[in-house]
Amino acid sequence: MNKHGSEVVLRICAPLIIVSALITTQAVAQGLRNVPQRFVEIQPAGLLLGIGSGQIEFAAGRNTSISVGGVAVYSEQDGVQIRGGGGGIGVRHYPASGELRGTVVAARVDVVSLEASSPWTRRSRLYLGVAGFVGHRFLANSGFFFEPRIGYEYFVGPRPLIPRSQQLQDDLGLIIGVAVGHSW
């Protein structure tokens, strides 16, 4: 990733980190229940492969939750860049544990504004992102957790967004990373 790419990653991730820190501070002050009902997380390292995220998750049942959050997108290849972001809603199911921990299967839908640019042209459009992933949440008694995950997000919209962006758009979508966060 070049210097410009690192700056874009920092600009996108900084607000997510600040919001996470504020919510985590409030959660620590309230104390942790035996079975956490709310979670806040960030997964910025995914931007190295194209997609990072941040979200707040609320229990909807004993082993099911609803999440609200955002995604950030950045990828570059052969002088063409795609970047953007948006928000959406998802559902997460923890089939094995009877709690919101352990193995998780998730799906989400996002509305994302993507901008593609090259030395010759620039264009942005709205896309519908449809994502699914599997992971495993390791939850400490203190409420902090980490969650390795792998999945894919497909962006429904114009292809190619600009000339020479077809291959970059086809390669975009892999979700690999480790989310970190806090529960309360």
C-alpha positions in Angstrom: 0.0 0.0 0.0 1.4 3.4 -0.9 1.5 6.5 1.3 -1.8 7.8 -0.1 -3.5 4.5 0.7 -2.2 4.6 4.3 -3.6 8.1 4.7 -7.0 6.9 3.4 -7.0 4.0 5.8 -6.2 6.4 8.7 -8.9 8.8 7.7 -11.5 6.1 7.6 -10.4 4.2 10.7 -9.7 7.1 13.0 -13.5 8.0 13.6 -14.3 4.3 14.2 -11.5 4.0 16.8 -12.7 7.2 18.6 -16.3 6.1 18.7 -15.2 2.6 19.9 -13.1 4.2 22.7 -15.9 6.4 23.9 -18.5 3.6 24.0 -15.9 1.2 25.6 -15.2 3.8 28.3 -18.9 4.1 29.1 -19.3 0.3 29.0 -16.4 -0.2 31.5 -17.9 2.4 33.8 -21.3 0.5 33.8 -19.7 -2.9 34.5 -20.1 -6.2 32.7 -23.2 -8.5 33.2 -22.8 -12.2 33.3 -24.2 -12.5 29.7 -23.3 -9.5 27.6 -26.1 -8.0 25.6 -24.3 -5.3 23.6 -21.0 -5.2 21.8 -19.0 -2.6 20.0 -16.2 -3.6 17.6 -13.8 -2.4 14.9 -12.0 -4.4 12.2 -9.8 -1.8 10.5 -7.0 -4.3 9.4 -9.4 -5.6 6.7 -8.7 -2.4 4.7 -5.4 -3.9 3.8 -7.3 -6.4 1.7 -10.1 -4.0 0.7 -12.9 -3.9 3.4 -12.8 -2.8 7.0 -15.7 -2.4 9.4 -17.1 -1.1 12.7 -20.4 -1.9 14.3 -22.6 -2.0 17.4 -24.3 -5.3 18.1 -27.4 -5.8 20.3 -28.8 -9.1 21.6 -32.1 -10.1 19.8 -32.3 -13.5 21.5 -30.3 -16.0 23.4 -27.9 -16.7 20.6 -28.9 -14.2 17.9 -28.1 -10.5 17.6 -28.7 -7.5 15.3 -25.8 -5.3 14.2 -25.7 -1.8 12.9 -22.5 -0.4 11.5 -20.4 0.7 8.6 -17.9 -0.5 6.2 -14.9 1.3 4.6 -13.5 0.2 1.3 -10.1 0.9 -0.2 -8.2 -0.9 -3.0 -5.7 0.1 -5.7 -4.3 -1.7 -8.7 -2.6 -0.5 -11.9 -3.2 3.2 -11.2 -6.9 2.7 -10.5 -8.3 3.3 -7.0 -11.6 2.4 -5.4 -12.5 3.9 -2.1 -15.7 4.6 -0.2 -17.9 3.7 2.7 -21.4 3.3 3.9 -23.6 1.7 6.5 -25.9 -1.1 7.0 -27.6 -3.7 9.2 -26.9 -7.4 9.8 -27.9 -10.4 11.8 -25.5 -12.7 13.6 -26.2 -16.2 14.9 -24.1 -18.1 17.4 -25.2 -21.7 16.9 -23.2 -23.6 19.4 -23.0 -21.7 22.6 -26.4 -20.4 23.7 -24.7 -17.0 24.2 -23.3 -14.3 22.0 -19.8 -15.9 21.9 -18.1 -18.7 20.1 -18.6 -19.6 16.5 -20.7 -17.0 14.6 -22.4 -17.0 11.2 -23.4 -13.6 10.0 -25.1 -11.8 7.1 -25.5 -8.1 6.5 -26.7 -5.6 3.9 -25.0 -2.2 3.3 -25.5 0.8 1.2 -22.1 1.9 0.1 -20.9 4.9 -2.0 -17.9 3.8 -4.0 -15.6 6.2 -5.9 -13.2 5.0 -8.6 -10.5 7.2 -9.9 -7.6 6.9 -12.3 -5.3 9.6 -13.8 -7.9 10.1 -16.5 -11.3 9.9 -14.8 -13.2 9.8 -11.6 -16.8 8.6 -10.8 -18.8 7.6 -7.8 -22.0 5.6 -7.5 -24.1 3.9 -4.8 -23.9 0.2 -4.4 -25.7 -2.4 -2.5 -23.3 -4.6 -0.5 -24.5 -8.1 0.4 -22.1 -9.8 2.9 -21.7 -13.0 4.8 -19.0 -14.3 7.0 -18.1 -16.9 9.6 -15.9 -16.3 12.7 -15.2 -17.2 16.2 -15.6 -14.7 19.1 -13.2 -15.1 22.0 -14.8 -13.2 24.9 -12.9 -12.5 28.1 -14.5 -12.1 31.5 -13.5 -8.4 31.4 -15.8 -7.9 28.4 -13.0 -7.4 25.8 -13.1 -9.7 22.9 -11.4 -10.5 19.6 -13.0 -12.3 16.7 -11.1 -13.7 13.7 -13.3 -13.9 10.6 -13.5 -14.7 6.9 -16.2 -13.9 4.4 -17.2 -12.0 1.3 -19.1 -8.9 0.4 -20.5 -8.5 -3.1 -21.2 -5.0 -4.4 -24.3 -4.8 -6.7 -24.0 -1.9 -9.0 -22.3 -0.5 -12.2 -19.4 -2.6 -13.7 -17.1 -1.2 -14.6 -17.4 2.0 -12.6 -14.8 3.7 -14.8 -12.7 2.3 -17.6 -10.0 -0.2 -16.4 -11.8 -0.7 -13.0 -13.5 -4.1 -13.9 -10.8 -6.3 -12.6 -10.3 -4.3 -9.4 -14.1 -4.4 -8.7 -14.1 -8.2 -9.4 -11.3 -8.7 -6.8 -12.9 -6.4 -4.2 -15.0 -8.1 -1.5 -12.9 -10.5 0.5 -13.4 -10.0 4.2 -10.4 -11.3 6.3 -9.5 -9.8 9.6 -9.7 -9.8 13.4 -12.4 -7.6 15.0 -11.6 -6.3 18.5 -14.0 -4.7 20.9 -15.8 -4.6 24.2 -19.1 -5.9 25.5 -21.4 -4.8 28.3 
